Amino acid sequence: MILSDSVVTLRPLSFSDKFRLVEIANNKNISDNLRDGFPNPYTLANAESFIANVSKADPPEVFAIVWNGEYVGNIGLHKGTDVYRKSAEVGYFLGEPYWNKGIMPRAVNLICEYGFRELDIVRIHAGIFEFNPSSMRVLEKCGFRREAIFKNAVFKNGKICDEYRYVKLLDEQNGNN
Ligand SMILES: CC(C)(COP(=O)(O)OP(=O)(O)OC[C@H]1O[C@@H](n2cnc3c(N)ncnc32)[C@H](O)[C@@H]1OP(=O)(O)O)[C@@H](O)C(=O)NCCC(=O)NCCS
């Protein structure tokens, strides 16, 4: 499964990505904005077990983001289960040298188009920590809207903070809103 626009390509991860994954992921400025399942330091063993885990999914849920021929980050679209099976959550990171170049909005647009087209979902959401305006901006540029603020929902690095929920609905993706 390859998803592409004129600038960014999303492709499944492979085991040969493991060294590069450590290089881009081993950064506290990234892990500070993600759940604790994304460790810091980020070791080769972490990269190996992550790739082994995500490689089991069919269709793939996590994609490598490729820009200018380089693997620069990850994006994932995870379907819910049970009554949440028509919803999915998007999550992502980019290596720090690649921030502020418009890469992630392209990746988010590609994965949302794919999800609504192929995964039989009606809703995609993301949860952003209150101190991450850059990620909120990415979602706003991709047509997401702020749906709710979950007060005190997150405990990160020893501090309680709010989670900002952003959402995009299938109707909105199709421009029917
Ligand atoms: C968040 C992240 C994905 C952004 O991706 P990106 O490709 O750099 O996004 P963009 O190129 O669109 O740039 C970010 C936007 O936020 C804006 N921005 C950056 N810092 C900002 C701040 N402090 N306040 C407000 N807006 C800010 C930029 O100006 C830009 O918007 P613009 O195009 O309107 O000028 C990337 O920084 C990242 O991977 N961060 C670490 C991991 C992370 O936070 N993941 C998301 C968890 S929810």
PDBQT file of the ligand as one rigid body, heavy atoms in Angstrom, charges set to zero:
ROOT
HETATM    1  C1  LIG A 201       3.662  18.694  15.091  1.00  0.00    +0.000 C 
HETATM    2  C2  LIG A 201       4.410  18.306  13.809  1.00  0.00    +0.000 C 
HETATM    3  C3  LIG A 201       3.863  17.003  13.295  1.00  0.00    +0.000 C 
HETATM    4  C4  LIG A 201       4.193  19.432  12.760  1.00  0.00    +0.000 C 
HETATM    5  O1  LIG A 201       4.503  18.961  11.464  1.00  0.00    +0.000 OA
HETATM    6  P1  LIG A 201       5.078  19.957  10.359  1.00  0.00    +0.000 P 
HETATM    7  O2  LIG A 201       5.222  19.208   9.081  1.00  0.00    +0.000 OA
HETATM    8  O3  LIG A 201       6.282  20.618  10.909  1.00  0.00    +0.000 OA
HETATM    9  O4  LIG A 201       3.874  21.015  10.249  1.00  0.00    +0.000 OA
HETATM   10  P2  LIG A 201       3.854  22.366   9.405  1.00  0.00    +0.000 P 
HETATM   11  O5  LIG A 201       4.969  22.404   8.422  1.00  0.00    +0.000 OA
HETATM   12  O6  LIG A 201       2.456  22.556   8.955  1.00  0.00    +0.000 OA
HETATM   13  O7  LIG A 201       4.201  23.513  10.461  1.00  0.00    +0.000 OA
HETATM   14  C5  LIG A 201       3.532  23.655  11.643  1.00  0.00    +0.000 C 
HETATM   15  C6  LIG A 201       2.520  24.816  11.638  1.00  0.00    +0.000 C 
HETATM   16  O8  LIG A 201       2.353  25.189  13.012  1.00  0.00    +0.000 OA
HETATM   17  C7  LIG A 201       2.721  26.542  13.161  1.00  0.00    +0.000 C 
HETATM   18  N1  LIG A 201       3.383  26.654  14.468  1.00  0.00    +0.000 N 
HETATM   19  C8  LIG A 201       4.601  26.207  14.826  1.00  0.00    +0.000 A 
HETATM   20  N2  LIG A 201       4.840  26.538  16.111  1.00  0.00    +0.000 NA
HETATM   21  C9  LIG A 201       3.744  27.202  16.548  1.00  0.00    +0.000 A 
HETATM   22  C10 LIG A 201       3.401  27.813  17.770  1.00  0.00    +0.000 A 
HETATM   23  N3  LIG A 201       4.235  27.806  18.821  1.00  0.00    +0.000 N 
HETATM   24  N4  LIG A 201       2.194  28.411  17.873  1.00  0.00    +0.000 NA
HETATM   25  C11 LIG A 201       1.331  28.430  16.829  1.00  0.00    +0.000 A 
HETATM   26  N5  LIG A 201       1.610  27.857  15.624  1.00  0.00    +0.000 NA
HETATM   27  C12 LIG A 201       2.809  27.270  15.494  1.00  0.00    +0.000 A 
HETATM   28  C13 LIG A 201       3.652  26.845  12.022  1.00  0.00    +0.000 C 
HETATM   29  O9  LIG A 201       3.706  28.240  11.753  1.00  0.00    +0.000 OA
HETATM   30  C14 LIG A 201       2.956  26.068  10.901  1.00  0.00    +0.000 C 
HETATM   31  O10 LIG A 201       1.753  26.706  10.486  1.00  0.00    +0.000 OA
HETATM   32  P3  LIG A 201       1.664  27.638   9.157  1.00  0.00    +0.000 P 
HETATM   33  O11 LIG A 201       1.946  26.755   7.990  1.00  0.00    +0.000 OA
HETATM   34  O12 LIG A 201       0.284  28.164   9.158  1.00  0.00    +0.000 OA
HETATM   35  O13 LIG A 201       2.723  28.710   9.296  1.00  0.00    +0.000 OA
HETATM   36  C15 LIG A 201       5.939  18.152  14.079  1.00  0.00    +0.000 C 
HETATM   37  O14 LIG A 201       6.398  19.343  14.636  1.00  0.00    +0.000 OA
HETATM   38  C16 LIG A 201       6.248  17.002  15.018  1.00  0.00    +0.000 C 
HETATM   39  O15 LIG A 201       6.439  15.883  14.591  1.00  0.00    +0.000 OA
HETATM   40  N6  LIG A 201       6.327  17.289  16.344  1.00  0.00    +0.000 N 
HETATM   41  C17 LIG A 201       6.662  16.294  17.365  1.00  0.00    +0.000 C 
HETATM   42  C18 LIG A 201       5.653  15.169  17.496  1.00  0.00    +0.000 C 
HETATM   43  C19 LIG A 201       4.244  15.655  17.632  1.00  0.00    +0.000 C 
HETATM   44  O16 LIG A 201       3.972  16.689  18.209  1.00  0.00    +0.000 OA
HETATM   45  N7  LIG A 201       3.318  14.856  17.099  1.00  0.00    +0.000 N 
HETATM   46  C20 LIG A 201       1.904  15.154  17.174  1.00  0.00    +0.000 C 
HETATM   47  C21 LIG A 201       1.351  14.665  18.460  1.00  0.00    +0.000 C 
HETATM   48  S1  LIG A 201      -0.386  15.046  18.568  1.00  0.00    +0.000 SA
ENDROOT
TORSDOF 0
